[in-house]
Amino acid sequence: MHNAQILIVEDNPDVAGILADFLESLGAIVDFATNGEHGYQLASDNNFDAIILDLMLPKMDGLTVAENLRNQGCTTPILMLTALDTKQDLLKGFSSGADNYLPKPFDLDELAARLRALIKRHRGNVAKGVLRYGSLELNTAEHSAYRNGQKLVLTPTCYQILQLLMNRAPNIVKREELIQLLWGEQTPSADSLRSHMYQLRNQVDKPFEFPMITTVPKVGFKLESEPNAPE
């Protein structure tokens, strides 16, 4: 967490203060926004390592902030905080572009562990190069992905999933491997992986005629190359 640039978007000054004191004690550099519009502007204009984003915010709610950032191509990891903890809230958070989700009240050590995992994945820690499979291209140096030359707008989590699928293609990636990659020893909600795969399919498959991501029932997922496409 040393020197990590963290943006906290939280309208409760007590919560924001507790988060800032804790993260600064770990060596992070913290910036603040107390409403969604300001948070969106800061996230758009600066390069943060992670964003802690409250769901219920004045001027622009957290879901809208996350969705707008993803639509403009921002790939900064987003950890969403909320006092709401229903399945529907979880799915809305992931579909808007959040990478992880923490209900209030939360444990600070758990928050730090999730942030570290998100930041580590976002920074990549992988060798520079380009992966190709069929019409898909993933540039690990630029942290970007394309299909048929069209740039895909991926969250850091979706990027990691696609990278693993491409590394293994055309072989199967088991669900347990994806869960270990994304959450480590933490046990996610049963809907968490499903939500991220839905979001990934919206980028990789939905705009195109041939769906490449295939579900292998009770096992996992794999990539299928389009007919006549090079592998």
DADALIN-V719256 format. One record per residue. N is the residue number from 1. RES is the residue in one letter. PHI is phi in degrees with one decimal (* if undefined). PSI is psi in degrees with one decimal (999 if undefined). D_CENTER is the distance of its C-alpha to the mean C-alpha in whole Angstrom. Layout:
BEGIN
((N,RES,PHI,PSI,D_CENTER) (N,RES,PHI,PSI,D_CENTER))
END
This chain:
BEGIN
((1,M,*,-5.4,18) (2,H,-62.4,123.5,21) (3,N,66.7,10.1,21) (4,A,-67.3,133.9,17) (5,Q,-90.2,113.4,17) (6,I,-117.7,130.5,15) (7,L,-102.1,125.4,15) (8,I,-105.9,119.6,16) (9,V,-112.5,98.4,17) (10,E,-152.0,126.5,19) (11,D,-88.0,-10.8,23) (12,N,-88.2,112.6,24) (13,P,-63.9,-30.6,26) (14,D,-67.1,-46.1,27) (15,V,-64.7,-45.2,23) (16,A,-60.1,-40.9,22) (17,G,-65.6,-42.9,25) (18,I,-62.3,-44.5,24) (19,L,-62.3,-45.2,21) (20,A,-63.1,-46.7,22) (21,D,-60.3,-42.9,25) (22,F,-66.9,-47.6,23) (23,L,-67.7,-37.4,20) (24,E,-66.7,-31.0,23) (25,S,-67.5,-20.8,25) (26,L,-92.1,-0.6,22) (27,G,98.6,5.1,23) (28,A,-77.3,158.1,20) (29,I,-108.7,121.7,21) (30,V,-113.9,139.3,20) (31,D,-123.9,160.7,20) (32,F,-129.1,153.4,20) (33,A,-145.4,140.0,20) (34,T,-104.9,1.3,22) (35,N,-147.1,163.8,21) (36,G,-65.4,-38.4,19) (37,E,-63.0,-44.9,21) (38,H,-66.3,-40.6,21) (39,G,-61.9,-42.9,17) (40,Y,-61.7,-42.1,16) (41,Q,-64.9,-45.2,19) (42,L,-62.7,-43.1,18) (43,A,-67.4,-31.2,15) (44,S,-74.8,-33.7,16) (45,D,-94.4,-10.3,19) (46,N,-131.4,160.6,18) (47,N,-103.3,99.8,15) (48,F,-97.7,155.8,14) (49,D,-81.5,-26.3,12) (50,A,-163.2,156.6,10) (51,I,-124.6,126.9,11) (52,I,-98.0,115.8,12) (53,L,-123.8,118.1,13) (54,D,-73.7,148.1,15) (55,L,-75.8,-47.0,16) (56,M,-94.6,105.4,19) (57,L,-133.2,149.7,20) (58,P,-72.6,155.4,23) (59,K,72.8,-41.6,24) (60,M,-156.4,121.3,20) (61,D,-72.6,163.7,18) (62,G,-61.0,-36.7,14) (63,L,-61.4,-42.8,13) (64,T,-68.1,-40.4,15) (65,V,-58.2,-49.9,14) (66,A,-62.1,-45.3,10) (67,E,-64.1,-42.3,12) (68,N,-65.1,-39.6,14) (69,L,-63.3,-44.5,12) (70,R,-65.8,-38.2,10) (71,N,-64.7,-27.7,13) (72,Q,-91.6,3.6,15) (73,G,95.8,6.6,12) (74,C,-70.3,127.4,10) (75,T,-110.9,10.1,7) (76,T,-59.3,132.6,8) (77,P,-59.8,139.0,5) (78,I,-120.8,121.4,6) (79,L,-103.7,113.4,8) (80,M,-93.8,133.1,10) (81,L,-107.3,140.4,14) (82,T,-157.0,147.7,17) (83,A,-81.7,-13.4,20) (84,L,-89.6,142.1,20) (85,D,-144.7,45.0,19) (86,T,-98.6,163.9,20) (87,K,-57.9,-40.3,18) (88,Q,-64.5,-40.0,18) (89,D,-64.0,-40.9,16) (90,L,-61.0,-47.6,13) (91,L,-65.2,-39.1,13) (92,K,-63.2,-41.4,13) (93,G,-62.1,-46.2,11) (94,F,-68.5,-40.0,8) (95,S,-68.7,-24.2,10) (96,S,-79.6,-15.1,10) (97,G,122.6,3.2,6) (98,A,-68.5,146.1,6) (99,D,-97.4,-25.1,3) (100,N,-153.7,170.3,7) (101,Y,-147.0,128.9,10) (102,L,-134.9,117.6,14) (103,P,-77.7,147.1,17) (104,K,-85.8,146.3,20) (105,P,-73.6,150.1,22) (106,F,-123.0,159.4,20) (107,D,-88.5,129.6,21) (108,L,-63.4,-37.1,20) (109,D,-66.0,-37.1,20) (110,E,-67.0,-41.6,17) (111,L,-59.0,-45.0,15) (112,A,-62.8,-40.7,16) (113,A,-63.7,-41.3,15) (114,R,-68.4,-40.3,12) (115,L,-61.6,-45.5,11) (116,R,-58.6,-43.1,13) (117,A,-64.2,-42.7,11) (118,L,-64.3,-44.4,8) (119,I,-65.4,-42.2,10) (120,K,-61.6,-44.5,12) (121,R,-64.7,-41.0,9) (122,H,-65.8,-40.7,9) (123,R,-69.6,-18.4,12) (124,G,92.5,-62.0,13) (125,N,52.1,37.4,16) (126,V,-124.0,159.1,17) (127,A,-66.2,143.6,20) (128,K,-70.3,142.7,20) (129,G,163.6,-173.9,21) (130,V,-126.8,128.4,21) (131,L,-99.7,140.1,20) (132,R,-135.0,139.7,22) (133,Y,-152.0,116.3,22) (134,G,58.8,-129.8,24) (135,S,-89.4,2.6,23) (136,L,-89.0,139.1,19) (137,E,-136.1,130.8,19) (138,L,-125.0,120.1,16) (139,N,-100.4,107.0,17) (140,T,-75.1,-19.0,16) (141,A,-74.8,-40.6,18) (142,E,-92.2,-8.8,16) (143,H,57.5,48.3,13) (144,S,-134.3,161.1,13) (145,A,-141.1,148.5,14) (146,Y,-139.6,151.2,17) (147,R,-132.1,127.2,19) (148,N,52.2,34.6,23) (149,G,80.7,-4.1,22) (150,Q,-93.0,125.7,20) (151,K,-68.8,135.9,17) (152,L,-97.7,133.6,14) (153,V,-92.1,100.8,11) (154,L,-116.5,140.7,8) (155,T,-71.1,161.6,4) (156,P,-55.1,-37.1,4) (157,T,-66.0,-46.0,4) (158,C,-64.0,-36.1,6) (159,Y,-60.4,-44.5,8) (160,Q,-64.2,-39.9,9) (161,I,-63.6,-46.8,10) (162,L,-63.4,-39.1,12) (163,Q,-60.6,-44.2,13) (164,L,-66.1,-42.5,15) (165,L,-60.6,-41.0,16) (166,M,-70.9,-37.5,18) (167,N,-62.5,-33.2,19) (168,R,-95.1,-15.5,21) (169,A,-55.5,139.7,22) (170,P,-92.2,18.5,24) (171,N,-78.5,167.0,24) (172,I,-83.5,141.0,22) (173,V,-106.2,120.8,19) (174,K,-72.0,150.9,20) (175,R,-56.2,-40.6,17) (176,E,-62.3,-34.1,18) (177,E,-67.2,-42.0,17) (178,L,-65.1,-42.1,14) (179,I,-63.4,-40.9,14) (180,Q,-64.9,-40.4,15) (181,L,-62.9,-43.5,13) (182,L,-85.7,-36.5,10) (183,W,-124.1,-3.3,12) (184,G,61.9,-130.1,15) (185,E,-83.7,-8.9,18) (186,Q,-71.9,146.1,16) (187,T,-99.1,111.4,17) (188,P,-80.4,169.0,14) (189,S,-62.7,150.3,15) (190,A,-60.6,-23.9,17) (191,D,-91.2,-8.9,15) (192,S,-64.4,-52.2,11) (193,L,-63.5,-40.6,11) (194,R,-59.0,-40.5,13) (195,S,-65.3,-43.7,11) (196,H,-66.3,-38.7,8) (197,M,-66.8,-37.4,11) (198,Y,-61.6,-44.1,13) (199,Q,-65.4,-40.4,10) (200,L,-64.5,-42.5,10) (201,R,-62.9,-34.2,14) (202,N,-60.5,-29.4,14) (203,Q,-91.4,-44.9,13) (204,V,-80.6,-35.9,15) (205,D,-111.2,-43.2,18) (206,K,-56.9,-42.6,19) (207,P,-76.3,-3.4,20) (208,F,-119.7,160.1,22) (209,E,-71.8,-37.3,26) (210,F,-107.5,119.4,25) (211,P,-75.2,129.5,22) (212,M,-97.2,-28.6,21) (213,I,-86.1,120.0,18) (214,T,-115.6,133.5,21) (215,T,-87.6,128.5,21) (216,V,-101.2,105.4,23) (217,P,-50.7,130.9,24) (218,K,66.0,7.8,24) (219,V,-123.1,-61.1,23) (220,G,171.5,-138.5,20) (221,F,-140.2,157.7,19) (222,K,-152.8,166.3,20) (223,L,-100.1,137.1,20) (224,E,-109.6,131.9,23) (225,S,-81.4,144.8,25) (226,E,-63.0,153.6,27) (227,P,-56.5,132.1,30) (228,N,70.4,6.8,32) (229,A,-86.2,145.4,29) (230,P,-70.2,144.9,29) (231,E,-108.2,999,27))
END
